[in-house]
Amino acid sequence: MTGDRTVDRDGRRAWLLAIDTATSQVVVAAAAPDGTLLGVSTWAAGRTHGAQLLPAIGRLTGENNLRRSRIAGVIVGTGPGAFTGLRVGIATAKALAHELDVPIVGVSTGAALLAASGAGDLGVLLVPAGPNDRHVVRTGSPAVLLPGGQEPDLGPNETLVALDLADRAPAAASARGETARAGFPAALARLGAERLAAGDVDDLARLVPDYVSLPRGVVAESGEVAWSRDRP
């Protein structure tokens, strides 16, 4: 007997599964209940979220000698991000939490990226919202659409962090974005673990993504579909 209720008879510990599909890089991570990373898998998202996500989770468990049955909670990035990627990631996270009867928490992808960037509450994140527009994300605030051609209005002490914007953001901001990307899995796991430990969990039915753009006809506030006539 170990005396540790998080350890089963085979010595395998309970762990947390973290998933994020909001950016151009998919993240699947395993973490201890305190948020310490146990393993990470990342890959370029492309258009294959649905085909690769569950196999990647299976490989992660095998490579790190973890049991899926020992998942104690699920953490999922809620965006802002593209419609298809977020829909697949959050649907998968919800399905696993429901199947395993474990709690789930949604963590703002933007907040986790800013935490990983080192800029913290003084960071302002820029992410793409279609081919021309961008979204501005500040910790604790909803994402704000920035139409193409406009630049974010920064406070005197704020630091710009840009992700997935290539030539559409200053080089220094993009470099901070790559720093944020490298530290993102750890930040996502830590923020999610903190909420789980505090019992601040989400309801499966009410956990929704923060889309940067929606398919034509989908109403963001209600999720209702109001199809319009096709344009000529």
C-alpha positions as CSV (number, residue, x, y, z in Angstrom):
1,M,0.0,0.0,0.0
2,T,1.3,3.4,-0.9
3,G,-1.1,5.5,1.1
4,D,-1.4,7.7,-2.0
5,R,-5.0,7.5,-3.3
6,T,-3.9,8.8,-6.7
7,V,-1.9,5.6,-7.2
8,D,-3.5,2.3,-8.3
9,R,-2.3,-1.2,-7.7
10,D,0.1,-1.1,-10.6
11,G,1.7,2.1,-9.4
12,R,0.2,4.2,-12.1
13,R,-0.9,7.6,-11.0
14,A,-4.0,9.6,-11.8
15,W,-3.3,12.2,-14.5
16,L,-4.9,15.1,-16.4
17,L,-5.4,15.2,-20.2
18,A,-5.0,18.5,-21.9
19,I,-6.1,19.2,-25.5
20,D,-5.9,22.4,-27.6
21,T,-6.9,22.7,-31.2
22,A,-7.3,26.5,-31.4
23,T,-4.0,27.4,-33.3
24,S,-2.0,26.1,-36.2
25,Q,-0.4,23.6,-33.8
26,V,-2.4,20.9,-32.1
27,V,-1.4,20.2,-28.5
28,V,-2.1,17.0,-26.5
29,A,-0.5,16.8,-23.1
30,A,-0.5,14.7,-20.0
31,A,0.0,16.3,-16.6
32,A,0.0,15.3,-13.0
33,P,-2.9,16.6,-10.9
34,D,-0.7,19.5,-9.8
35,G,-0.2,20.6,-13.4
36,T,3.3,19.3,-13.9
37,L,3.8,18.0,-17.4
38,L,4.3,14.3,-17.9
39,G,4.3,14.3,-21.7
40,V,3.4,16.4,-24.7
41,S,2.6,15.7,-28.4
42,T,2.3,18.5,-30.9
43,W,1.8,18.6,-34.7
44,A,0.8,21.0,-37.4
45,A,-3.0,21.1,-37.5
46,G,-3.6,21.2,-41.2
47,R,-7.1,19.8,-41.9
48,T,-6.8,16.5,-40.1
49,H,-7.8,17.2,-36.5
50,G,-10.5,14.5,-36.4
51,A,-8.3,11.8,-37.9
52,Q,-5.2,12.4,-35.7
53,L,-6.5,13.5,-32.3
54,L,-7.6,10.2,-30.8
55,P,-4.6,8.2,-32.1
56,A,-2.3,10.9,-30.7
57,I,-3.9,10.6,-27.3
58,G,-3.4,6.8,-27.5
59,R,0.2,7.2,-28.4
60,L,0.7,9.7,-25.5
61,T,-0.7,7.3,-23.0
62,G,1.5,4.5,-24.3
63,E,4.7,6.4,-24.5
64,N,4.3,7.7,-21.0
65,N,3.1,4.5,-19.4
66,L,-0.3,6.0,-18.5
67,R,-3.7,4.5,-18.4
68,R,-6.7,6.2,-20.0
69,S,-8.8,4.9,-17.2
70,R,-6.7,6.9,-14.7
71,I,-7.5,10.3,-16.3
72,A,-8.8,12.4,-13.4
73,G,-9.8,15.4,-15.4
74,V,-9.9,16.9,-18.9
75,I,-8.5,20.3,-19.8
76,V,-9.4,21.9,-23.2
77,G,-8.4,25.1,-24.8
78,T,-11.4,27.2,-25.8
79,G,-9.8,29.6,-28.2
80,P,-10.1,32.0,-29.8
81,G,-9.5,29.8,-32.8
82,A,-10.9,28.6,-36.1
83,F,-14.3,26.9,-36.2
84,T,-13.4,23.4,-37.4
85,G,-10.3,22.9,-35.2
86,L,-12.1,24.1,-32.0
87,R,-15.2,22.1,-32.7
88,V,-13.2,18.9,-33.1
89,G,-11.0,19.5,-30.0
90,I,-13.8,20.5,-27.7
91,A,-16.2,17.7,-28.9
92,T,-13.4,15.2,-28.3
93,A,-12.6,16.6,-24.8
94,K,-16.3,16.5,-23.9
95,A,-16.8,13.0,-25.2
96,L,-13.9,11.7,-23.1
97,A,-15.0,13.5,-20.0
98,H,-18.5,12.1,-20.4
99,E,-17.2,8.6,-21.1
100,L,-14.8,8.5,-18.2
101,D,-17.2,10.5,-15.9
102,V,-14.5,13.0,-14.9
103,P,-14.6,16.8,-14.6
104,I,-13.7,19.1,-17.5
105,V,-12.4,22.7,-17.5
106,G,-12.1,25.0,-20.4
107,V,-9.1,27.3,-20.4
108,S,-8.8,30.3,-22.7
109,T,-6.1,29.5,-25.3
110,G,-5.3,33.2,-25.4
111,A,-4.8,33.5,-21.6
112,A,-2.6,30.4,-21.6
113,L,-0.5,31.8,-24.5
114,L,-0.1,35.1,-22.7
115,A,0.9,33.3,-19.5
116,A,3.5,31.3,-21.5
117,S,4.9,34.4,-23.2
118,G,6.1,35.9,-20.0
119,A,4.1,39.1,-20.7
120,G,1.2,38.1,-18.3
121,D,-1.5,40.6,-17.7
122,L,0.5,43.2,-19.6
123,G,0.5,41.1,-22.8
124,V,-1.7,41.7,-25.8
125,L,-2.1,38.7,-28.0
126,L,-2.8,38.9,-31.8
127,V,-4.2,35.9,-33.6
128,P,-5.6,35.5,-37.1
129,A,-9.3,35.9,-37.8
130,G,-9.5,35.0,-41.5
131,P,-7.1,36.1,-44.2
132,N,-7.2,39.8,-43.4
133,D,-8.6,40.4,-39.9
134,R,-7.0,39.7,-36.5
135,H,-8.3,39.2,-33.0
136,V,-6.9,41.0,-30.0
137,V,-6.8,39.1,-26.7
138,R,-6.2,40.5,-23.3
139,T,-6.2,38.3,-20.2
140,G,-9.6,38.4,-18.5
141,S,-11.3,40.1,-21.5
142,P,-13.2,38.8,-24.5
143,A,-11.4,38.7,-27.8
144,V,-12.0,41.8,-29.9
145,L,-12.0,41.8,-33.7
146,L,-9.4,44.0,-35.4
147,P,-10.4,44.6,-39.0
148,G,-7.6,44.3,-41.6
149,G,-5.4,47.4,-41.8
150,Q,-6.0,48.5,-38.2
151,E,-3.3,48.1,-35.5
152,P,-4.0,47.3,-31.9
153,D,-4.2,50.2,-29.5
154,L,-1.5,49.4,-26.9
155,G,-1.2,50.9,-23.4
156,P,2.1,52.4,-22.3
157,N,3.3,49.2,-20.6
158,E,1.6,46.6,-22.8
159,T,3.6,44.1,-24.8
160,L,2.4,42.7,-28.2
161,V,2.5,38.9,-28.7
162,A,1.6,37.6,-32.2
163,L,0.9,34.0,-33.2
164,D,0.3,32.4,-36.6
165,L,0.5,35.8,-38.3
166,A,3.8,35.5,-40.3
167,D,4.2,38.8,-42.1
168,R,1.1,40.4,-40.6
169,A,2.7,41.3,-37.3
170,P,6.0,42.9,-36.1
171,A,8.9,40.5,-36.0
172,A,9.5,41.1,-32.3
173,A,5.8,40.3,-31.5
174,S,6.0,37.1,-33.6
175,A,9.2,36.1,-31.8
176,R,7.3,36.4,-28.5
177,G,4.6,34.3,-30.0
178,E,7.0,31.5,-30.7
179,T,8.2,31.7,-27.1
180,A,4.5,31.5,-26.0
181,R,4.0,28.5,-28.3
182,A,6.9,26.6,-26.7
183,G,5.6,27.2,-23.2
184,F,1.9,26.8,-24.0
185,P,1.4,23.1,-23.1
186,A,2.8,23.7,-19.6
187,A,0.7,26.9,-19.1
188,L,-2.5,25.2,-20.4
189,A,-1.9,22.3,-18.0
190,R,-1.1,24.5,-15.0
191,L,-4.1,26.8,-15.5
192,G,-6.4,23.8,-15.9
193,A,-5.0,22.0,-13.0
194,E,-5.5,25.0,-10.8
195,R,-9.2,25.2,-11.7
196,L,-9.7,21.4,-11.2
197,A,-8.0,21.5,-7.8
198,A,-10.3,24.4,-6.7
199,G,-13.4,22.5,-7.9
200,D,-14.1,25.2,-10.5
201,V,-15.3,22.9,-13.2
202,D,-17.4,23.4,-16.3
203,D,-20.8,22.0,-17.2
204,L,-20.5,19.8,-20.3
205,A,-23.5,21.4,-21.9
206,R,-22.4,25.0,-21.3
207,L,-18.7,24.7,-22.3
208,V,-18.5,26.5,-25.6
209,P,-15.6,27.6,-27.9
210,D,-14.5,31.1,-28.6
211,Y,-14.5,31.2,-32.4
212,V,-12.6,33.8,-34.4
213,S,-15.0,33.3,-37.3
214,L,-18.2,31.3,-37.9
215,P,-19.6,29.6,-41.0
216,R,-22.1,31.8,-42.8
217,G,-25.5,31.4,-41.3
218,V,-24.4,30.5,-37.7
219,V,-25.5,33.0,-35.0
220,A,-22.7,33.4,-32.4
221,E,-24.9,34.3,-29.4
222,S,-27.4,31.5,-29.6
223,G,-25.8,28.9,-31.9
224,E,-28.9,28.9,-34.0
225,V,-28.6,28.5,-37.8
226,A,-30.3,31.1,-40.0
227,W,-29.4,30.2,-43.5
228,S,-29.3,33.1,-46.0
229,R,-29.8,32.9,-49.7
230,D,-26.7,31.9,-51.7
231,R,-25.0,34.9,-53.2
232,P,-25.1,35.1,-57.0
